[in-house]
Amino acid sequence: LYAPVSPTFLFWLSRAIQEFQPDLLHLHLPNTSAFWALMLPAARRLPWVIHWHADVVASTLDRRLAIAYRLYRPFEQRLLAASRAIIATSPTYLAASAALAPWRERCHVVPLGLDPARIPDPDPVVLECAEAAWGCESEGYRRFRVLAIGRLTYYKGHDILIQAAADLPNTQALIVGTGEQRNRLEALIQSLSLNESVRLPGFQSEADLNALLATCDVLCLPSLERTEAFGLVLLEAMRFGKPVVVSDISGSGVGWVVDQAGQGLKVPVGDAQALAAALRALQNDSVKRTKLGQAGATALREQFGIEPVAAVITNLYGWLTHSANGFHPSQ
């Protein structure tokens, strides 16, 4: 449980408003530092846009969040009440959000976006390192490559992928990231005798991550809860034309992104057998993998690229600033 609070945020926000003279204030939540805006008259005179990335989910796996949310919620709701518009990143997340329910008429759905130009094709030297990370393979033989990227934490479902890997012959899985679950995952890999087929390479640079995406066969996102609100890594997979297999999490945007893009397969949450079956289906059908990957690449250009997303937000800004006469966020 980690919720940083910046004591100097109030000063810097006041200074930024004074120097920049903005027409509106765009706040990203969840973010405890944003609560300082409630105390700043200069901020309260502006129309506010709240960018809602995720609820503070009362996890069934980590109940500390439910306790902490009792303290967080009053400030969260005051911010929402003071907003002029709220951006949710998917219609499914919006529909399931209890926190946003009282403010539904202010909500606009705008997905997250990715600028493909910021993710260049990997350098050949880095690609060689990525090939080495996948392990030594004899000439003419290549194992099916499954990549998972994310913090090694309770809701990511990496243990489900490891269990699925036990039913996937000729497969190499890399689970990239750091976190408190590493020792537990390593023990699971050891107990299933998967040391040669499942690896935890730890932290990777952005360039190395891109190279792993470029050289994998499929990206897997086996998360267990709607704490996984959107799955930005799905857009990164689109950038490299890779198919995905994801958990169909109720109330999350993950399944919606995959459906909109047509880029992959969905499986029931926490079902290792179903996950293995979906991965095996893609392992045995290279034509389908290519088709799904191409659909994702098209979706990135047309729907999830930064340009179409920025255009929608810019239009929202225009509507707010032209209709803000006499508006006070506290009203």
C-alpha positions in Angstrom: 0.0 0.0 0.0 1.7 3.2 -1.2 0.1 6.7 -1.4 2.6 9.5 -1.8 1.7 12.9 -0.5 3.8 15.9 -1.6 3.7 18.7 1.1 5.1 21.2 -1.4 2.6 20.4 -4.2 0.3 23.3 -3.0 3.2 25.8 -3.4 4.1 24.5 -6.8 0.5 24.4 -8.0 0.0 28.0 -6.9 3.2 29.1 -8.6 2.3 27.3 -11.8 -1.2 28.8 -12.0 0.3 32.3 -11.3 3.0 32.0 -14.0 1.1 30.0 -16.7 -2.4 31.5 -16.3 -4.2 28.4 -17.5 -7.8 28.3 -18.7 -8.5 25.1 -16.9 -7.0 22.6 -14.5 -6.5 18.9 -15.6 -6.1 16.6 -12.5 -5.2 12.9 -12.7 -6.6 10.5 -10.1 -6.0 8.5 -8.0 -3.5 11.0 -6.7 -3.5 12.2 -3.1 -1.5 15.4 -4.0 -4.4 16.5 -6.2 -6.4 17.1 -2.9 -4.3 20.3 -2.4 -6.3 21.9 -5.2 -9.3 22.0 -2.9 -7.4 24.4 -0.6 -6.2 26.8 -3.3 -8.5 29.7 -4.3 -6.6 30.2 -7.6 -7.3 26.6 -8.5 -10.9 26.7 -7.4 -11.6 29.6 -9.8 -10.8 27.4 -12.8 -12.9 24.7 -14.4 -11.5 21.3 -13.6 -11.1 18.2 -15.7 -10.6 15.0 -13.6 -8.8 12.2 -15.5 -10.0 9.1 -13.8 -7.4 6.3 -14.3 -8.7 3.9 -11.7 -10.9 3.5 -8.6 -9.2 2.8 -5.3 -10.3 -0.8 -5.5 -11.3 -2.6 -2.3 -9.2 -5.7 -3.2 -10.2 -9.2 -2.1 -6.5 -10.0 -2.1 -5.2 -7.0 -0.1 -7.8 -5.6 2.4 -5.6 -2.7 3.5 -7.0 -0.7 0.6 -10.5 -0.9 1.9 -9.4 0.6 5.2 -7.3 3.3 3.5 -10.1 4.2 1.2 -12.3 5.3 4.1 -9.9 8.1 4.7 -9.3 8.8 1.0 -13.0 8.8 -0.2 -14.2 12.2 1.3 -11.5 14.1 -0.5 -11.9 12.1 -3.7 -15.7 12.9 -3.7 -15.0 16.6 -3.0 -12.7 16.7 -6.0 -15.3 15.0 -8.2 -18.0 17.4 -7.0 -15.8 20.3 -7.9 -15.1 19.1 -11.4 -16.7 20.3 -14.6 -15.9 17.1 -16.6 -14.5 13.7 -15.8 -12.6 11.5 -18.2 -12.9 7.7 -17.8 -10.7 5.5 -20.0 -13.3 2.9 -21.0 -17.1 2.6 -20.9 -16.8 -0.7 -18.9 -14.7 0.8 -16.2 -17.1 3.8 -16.0 -20.2 1.6 -15.7 -18.6 -0.4 -12.8 -17.2 2.5 -10.9 -19.2 3.2 -7.7 -17.1 6.3 -7.0 -18.2 7.9 -10.3 -21.8 6.8 -10.1 -23.0 10.1 -8.6 -21.2 12.1 -11.3 -22.1 10.0 -14.4 -23.6 13.0 -16.3 -20.2 14.7 -16.2 -18.3 11.7 -17.5 -16.7 11.4 -20.9 -15.1 8.2 -22.2 -11.7 8.8 -23.8 -9.2 5.8 -24.0 -5.6 6.2 -23.1 -3.4 6.8 -26.2 0.1 5.9 -27.3 2.4 7.8 -29.6 4.0 5.1 -31.9 6.8 7.6 -32.8 8.0 7.4 -29.2 8.6 3.7 -29.5 11.2 3.3 -32.3 12.1 0.0 -33.8 14.7 -1.7 -31.6 18.4 -1.3 -32.5 19.9 -4.5 -33.9 22.3 -4.8 -31.0 19.4 -4.6 -28.5 17.5 -7.2 -30.6 20.5 -9.6 -30.2 20.3 -9.1 -26.4 16.6 -9.8 -26.5 17.2 -13.0 -28.5 19.7 -14.0 -25.8 17.1 -13.3 -23.1 14.7 -15.8 -24.7 17.4 -18.5 -24.3 19.7 -20.5 -26.5 17.9 -22.4 -29.3 19.3 -24.8 -31.8 19.3 -23.9 -35.4 15.9 -24.5 -37.1 14.2 -24.8 -33.7 12.4 -22.0 -32.0 10.1 -22.2 -29.0 6.8 -20.3 -28.7 7.5 -17.0 -26.9 5.1 -15.6 -24.3 5.8 -12.3 -22.8 4.3 -10.7 -19.6 5.2 -7.2 -18.5 4.2 -5.7 -15.1 5.1 -5.3 -11.5 5.3 -8.6 -9.6 2.4 -7.8 -7.3 -0.7 -9.5 -6.0 -3.2 -8.6 -8.7 -1.2 -9.3 -11.8 -1.9 -13.0 -12.0 1.6 -14.1 -12.9 1.1 -17.3 -10.9 -1.7 -18.2 -13.3 0.6 -17.8 -16.3 3.2 -20.0 -14.6 0.6 -22.7 -13.9 -0.5 -22.4 -17.5 3.1 -22.8 -18.8 3.1 -26.3 -17.2 0.7 -27.3 -20.0 2.5 -25.6 -22.8 5.2 -27.7 -24.5 7.9 -26.0 -26.5 7.2 -22.6 -24.9 9.4 -20.0 -23.3 7.7 -17.5 -21.0 9.4 -14.3 -19.8 7.7 -12.4 -16.9 9.4 -9.0 -16.8 9.2 -6.7 -13.8 10.1 -6.4 -10.1 8.0 -6.6 -7.0 7.2 -8.2 -3.7 5.9 -11.4 -5.3 9.2 -12.4 -6.9 10.2 -15.0 -4.2 6.8 -16.6 -4.3 6.8 -16.8 -8.1 10.3 -18.3 -8.1 9.2 -20.9 -5.7 6.2 -21.8 -7.9 8.5 -22.1 -10.9 10.8 -24.4 -9.0 7.9 -26.5 -7.6 6.6 -27.1 -11.2 10.0 -27.8 -12.6 9.7 -24.9 -15.1 13.1 -23.4 -14.6 14.0 -23.8 -18.3 10.7 -22.6 -19.7 9.7 -19.7 -17.3 12.1 -16.9 -16.4 11.9 -13.7 -14.3 14.5 -11.4 -15.9 13.7 -8.5 -13.5 13.9 -4.9 -14.4 14.5 -4.1 -18.1 15.2 -0.8 -19.7 12.7 0.7 -22.1 14.8 -0.2 -25.1 15.1 -3.8 -23.8 11.4 -4.0 -23.2 10.7 -2.9 -26.7 13.0 -5.5 -28.1 11.3 -8.2 -26.1 8.0 -7.1 -27.4 9.3 -7.1 -31.0 10.6 -10.6 -30.6 7.8 -12.3 -28.7 4.9 -14.3 -30.3 2.2 -13.1 -27.9 1.7 -10.8 -25.0 -0.1 -12.2 -21.9 -1.9 -10.0 -19.4 -3.4 -12.5 -16.8 -4.5 -9.9 -14.2 -7.0 -10.9 -11.5 -8.8 -7.6 -10.5 -10.0 -4.4 -12.0 -7.0 -2.7 -10.3 -5.8 -3.5 -13.8 -8.0 -0.7 -15.1 -6.9 -0.3 -18.8 -3.7 -2.2 -19.6 -1.5 0.3 -21.4 0.8 -2.5 -22.3 -1.8 -3.7 -24.7 -1.2 -0.5 -26.8 2.5 -1.3 -26.7 1.8 -4.7 -28.1 -0.3 -3.0 -30.9 2.8 -0.9 -31.7 4.7 -4.1 -32.6 1.7 -5.9 -34.1 1.6 -8.6 -31.5 -1.5 -10.6 -30.5 -2.6 -10.7 -26.8 -4.3 -13.1 -24.4 -5.9 -11.4 -21.4 -8.1 -12.1 -18.4 -11.7 -11.0 -19.0 -11.9 -8.9 -15.8 -15.4 -7.7 -14.9 -15.6 -3.9 -14.8 -12.1 -3.4 -16.2 -11.2 -1.8 -19.5 -8.8 -4.6 -20.5 -11.4 -6.7 -22.2 -12.9 -3.7 -23.9 -9.6 -2.6 -25.4 -9.1 -6.1 -26.8 -12.6 -6.2 -28.2 -12.3 -2.7 -29.7 -9.0 -3.6 -31.3 -9.7 -7.2 -32.2 -6.2 -7.9 -31.2 -6.5 -11.1 -29.1 -8.3 -13.6 -26.9 -10.0 -13.3 -23.5 -10.1 -16.0 -20.9 -11.8 -16.3 -17.5 -10.0 -14.7 -14.6 -7.7 -17.0 -12.7 -8.3 -20.0 -15.0 -4.9 -21.5 -15.8 -6.3 -24.2 -18.0 -8.3 -21.7 -20.1 -5.2 -19.5 -20.4 -3.1 -22.5 -21.5 -5.7 -23.4 -24.1 -5.8 -19.9 -25.5 -2.1 -19.7 -25.7 -1.9 -23.1 -27.3 -4.4 -22.1 -29.9 -2.2 -19.2 -30.9 0.9 -21.3 -30.7 -0.6 -23.7 -33.3 -2.0 -21.0 -35.7 0.5 -18.5 -37.0 -2.0 -17.1 -39.5 -4.3 -16.2 -36.6 -1.5 -14.6 -34.7 -0.6 -12.4 -37.7 -4.3 -11.5 -38.2 -4.8 -10.4 -34.6 -1.5 -8.5 -34.5 -2.4 -6.6 -37.7 -5.8 -5.7 -36.2 -4.1 -4.3 -33.2 -1.7 -2.2 -35.3 -4.6 -0.8 -37.2 -6.5 0.0 -34.0 -3.4 1.9 -32.7 -3.4 4.1 -35.8 -7.2 4.7 -35.9 -8.4 4.7 -32.3 -5.7 4.4 -29.6 -3.0 6.5 -31.2 -2.1 9.8 -29.4 -3.5 11.9 -32.2 -7.1 10.7 -32.2 -7.1 10.6 -28.4 -5.6 14.1 -28.1 -8.2 15.5 -30.6 -11.1 14.3 -28.4 -9.5 15.8 -25.2 -8.8 19.1 -27.1 -12.5 19.3 -28.1 -13.5 18.8 -24.5 -11.1 21.6 -23.4 -12.7 23.9 -26.0 -16.2 23.1 -24.8 -15.3 23.7 -21.2 -13.5 27.0 -21.8 -16.2 28.4 -24.0 -19.0 27.3 -21.6 -17.3 28.3 -18.3 -18.7 31.8 -18.0 -19.7 32.3 -14.5 -18.9 28.7 -13.5 -17.2 28.1 -10.1 -15.9 24.5 -9.3 -17.5 24.6 -5.9 -21.0 25.0 -7.4 
